[in-house]
Amino acid sequence: MPRDPKVIDVGPSASGRWSTCTASPAFIVEHADQLPKDSSAYADEGTVAHAIAAKILNNEDPGPVEPEMMAHIRKYTDVVQANLDPANGAPLVAIEQSLNLFYLPHRGGTVDAAILRPDKVMIFDLKYGQGVSVEAEGNTQMAIYAESLIQSWSQIITFNDDLVVEMTIVQPRDRNNPDAVRTWTLTRDELSKVAADLQAKAELALSGKGEFVPSEKGCQFCPARGFCSAFATQGLSALPPEARVLELPHPGALTREQRVQVLKAKKVLS
């Protein structure tokens, strides 16, 4: 979905950024006229893959699909279907389920697939991208979907604090990690604590009083990092104090350790 530059965005897909840098959502809105245009080519490809996967999981004909794409999608659908074994109890299944976000009831989200069994709740997320690995451990987007779905189901089902919650990323085209399936496992109680922290950070971000906290992962896809002084300062911090000037020192004046740090920060310094 295209980003609305006039709205403070604390949506699930951007949660990896705003849950760390709570000042970034308001900063992005304040500098909306400087933002680069969204690129939708990869997003469109992912949307198609999700639509095909949903039809397969709903036992519908997906129509003609390019063989390579189908092979990748099947890796995801096979993982989901493997957890539908009736021997584990009749599961409650949700495919492309729309839900209200627990921390923003007026805003909705969509979980790719979810299974509720007597012994656990499982959330599945298809990541069709290939350039950047998406980890399951600590994945705030998955935590938001899981908490939102569980709170929705809580209206008709009672969940114990020790219920197992499994959040699984399936990234079949990942060029950096040969393990396409990654799972983060928490108890219901542990997830609720993660959710409470996310809600507090979302409220702080929405208030416009957040804190700038640059980080490698948080800044990676931030549309405002090109003119963010906090991001630039992070790169300059790799230099020794006496070298943090407009004219950088000759490489020979740096120690080996300092040169290593500068090379790590070259994307920021360039």
N, C-alpha and C positions, 0 to 999 in steps of 0.2 A: 504494500500500500504506500503511495507517495507520501512523503513527509509534508505536513502543513507547517510552514515556517512561523506561523502566527500563534501556534499552540504549544505550550510547554509539554514536551513529550516525556512521559514516564511510563511508556508502554513496555511490555515484556521483552520485545526484541532488542530494546536499547538498555535493558536493565543492567547489563554487565558494565555499562559506562556510568549511568546515573547512580547506581548503588555504591560506586566508589567515588566519583566526582559529582557530588550533589549540586554543585554550582553550574554544571554544564547545561542542563536543560534551559534554564533562564538565559544563560549567556548565548545560546544558540538562537533563541527567539530575538534577543536584543540586537543580534548581528545578522538577521535573516537576509538582508540585502547583499551580504558578502558571501553567502553560502554557495558552494558549487552545486550545479544541477545534479539531481539524482540520476544514476545510471540504472536502467531497469532490465537490461538484457539478461543478466544472470537471474534476477528475481523472476522474470517471466518464465525462464526455463524451469526454475524450481516450482513455480505455480502449476505448470503442466505436469511435472512429475508427481506432485501431491494429488492432483485430480485423478491421475491414472491409478495411483496407489489406493486411493479411496474406493474407486470402482472395483478393483480387485478384491479388497477386503470386504466389500459389500456384495460380493459374488455377482457383480455386473460385468458386462462385456466392455472392456476399455477401448475397443476399436483398434484400428491399426496403430502400432507403436514401433518405432525404430528398434531393432533387436538389441543394440548396445544399451539404449535407455531402459528397455524392458529388463535386461539382465541386472542392471543396477537397482531398479525398483523392486525386483523380486527378492533381492537380499534383505530389503526392509520388510516387505510383506511376509516373507518366510519367518522372520523373527517374531512378528506379531502373531501370526497364525500358530506358531509353535507353542504359544502360551494359552491357547484356547482349548486345551485338553479337558474334556468333560470329567475325566477322572479326578481332577482337582476341584470339582464342584462346578455347578452351572455358573458360568461367568456372566457379569453384566458388561457389555461391550459398547464403547462409544467411538465412532469413527468421524473425524472432522467435526468434533463436537464444539458448538458455540457455547461460550460461558461468560458470565460476568466476572470481572477481575475482583478478587477479594478486597483489594485496597482501593479500587476505583469502580464501585458498583455500577456507575453510569456508562462504563466503557467495557466493551466485550473483547474476547480473544477466542482463538480456536486451537484446540488440542488435536494433534494429528490422529492419535489413537490412544485409547485407555481401556484397561481391563480391570474389573473389580472381581476378585476371587475371595472366598472366605478367609484365606490366609494372608492376602496382600492386595495392594493397589499398584498397578503398573501403568506408567505413562511412557509413550513412545513418541519420538520426534525424528522425522526424516530430514536430514541435512543433505541437500543435493550438491552443494558446492564442493570444490576440490582443492582450492588454493590454500585455505586456512583450516586447520584442524579445530573442531569444536569438541571440547571436553565435556563429559557428563558431571564429573566431580565439581561441586560448587557452582553448577550452572543455574544462575538466577532465573533465567527464562523458564526452565523446566520446573523449578521450585514454585514459581508463580502459577503455572498451569496446574501443577499437582494440588497446591493449596486451594486454588479456586474451584477445582473440580470436586475435591473432597468436601469443601464447605457446601457446595451445591448438593451433593449426595447426602450430606448430613441431615438434610431436611426429612429424609425417609429412612436413613440407616444410622446406627450408632457405631462410631469408630473408637476403639480402645487406643490408649496412648502408645501401646507397644505394637500396634499394627505396622507391618512392614510396608514401606513405600519405595518402590523401585522406579527410577527415572532413567530411561535408556535413550541414548543417542545412536542413530544408525546413519553413518556417513560413508556410503559405498564407494564414492569416487575419491576419497581422501588420498592425496599424493604423498602426504607426510607421515601417515600412520597406517601400517598394514592391518591394524585391528579396527575394523569398521564398526564394531559394536562396543559401546562403552556404557557402563551402568553406575549410577550413584544411588546407594541404598541408605535410607534413613528410617527411623521410626516415626510414627505420627507425631509424637511429642517433639522430636528433634526438628521435624519439618515445620511445626507450628512456631518454634523459636526463630527459625530462619525467616519465616513469613512475617513475624512481628518486627524483625529488624528491617526487612525490606519495606514494610509499611511506613515505619518511622522515617526511613531515608526518602521515600517517595513524597511524604508530607513535607519534609525539609526542602526537597527540590522544588515542589510546587509553591512553596512560600517565597521563593526567590532569595532565600537567605542561606543557600548551601555553601559548601567549602570546595575550593579548587584542589583536587588531589590527582595530579597527573600520574599515569601508570602506563606501562607498555600495552597491556590488553585493553584498558579503558579508553586510551586515546587512539587506538589503532583505527577505528572506524568513525571517530568523531568528525563530523563535517566542519567543525570550527577550529580544528587543531592548527590550520595554516596561519591563523592570526591570534592564537591564544598565547598570551605571555607566560602562563603557567607551564604550558607544554614546552615552550622555548627555553624557559629557565631550567626545566628538567634536563634538557640536553646540555646546557652550559655548565650544569653542576658536575659534569664529568671532568671538567677542566680544573686545575689547581686554582685557588683564589686569585693569585697574581696574574693568571692568564685569562680571567673573565672580562676581557675588553673587546672592543670592536675589531681590533687587529690581532688575529690569533698568532701565537708564538711559533717559531720555527720548530718542526717536529723534533729536531735534535736537542731542543731545550727541555723536552719532557722526559720523564722516566719511562721505563718500559711499561710499568703498570698504568701510568697515565695515558700512554699511547693506546693501550688496550681499551681503556674506558672511552676514549674519544672515538675509536673505531666502532664501538658498540653503539655510540650515540650519533653516528654519522648521518642517519636519516633526518635527525632533528637539526643538526648543525649545517647541513648542506642547503 
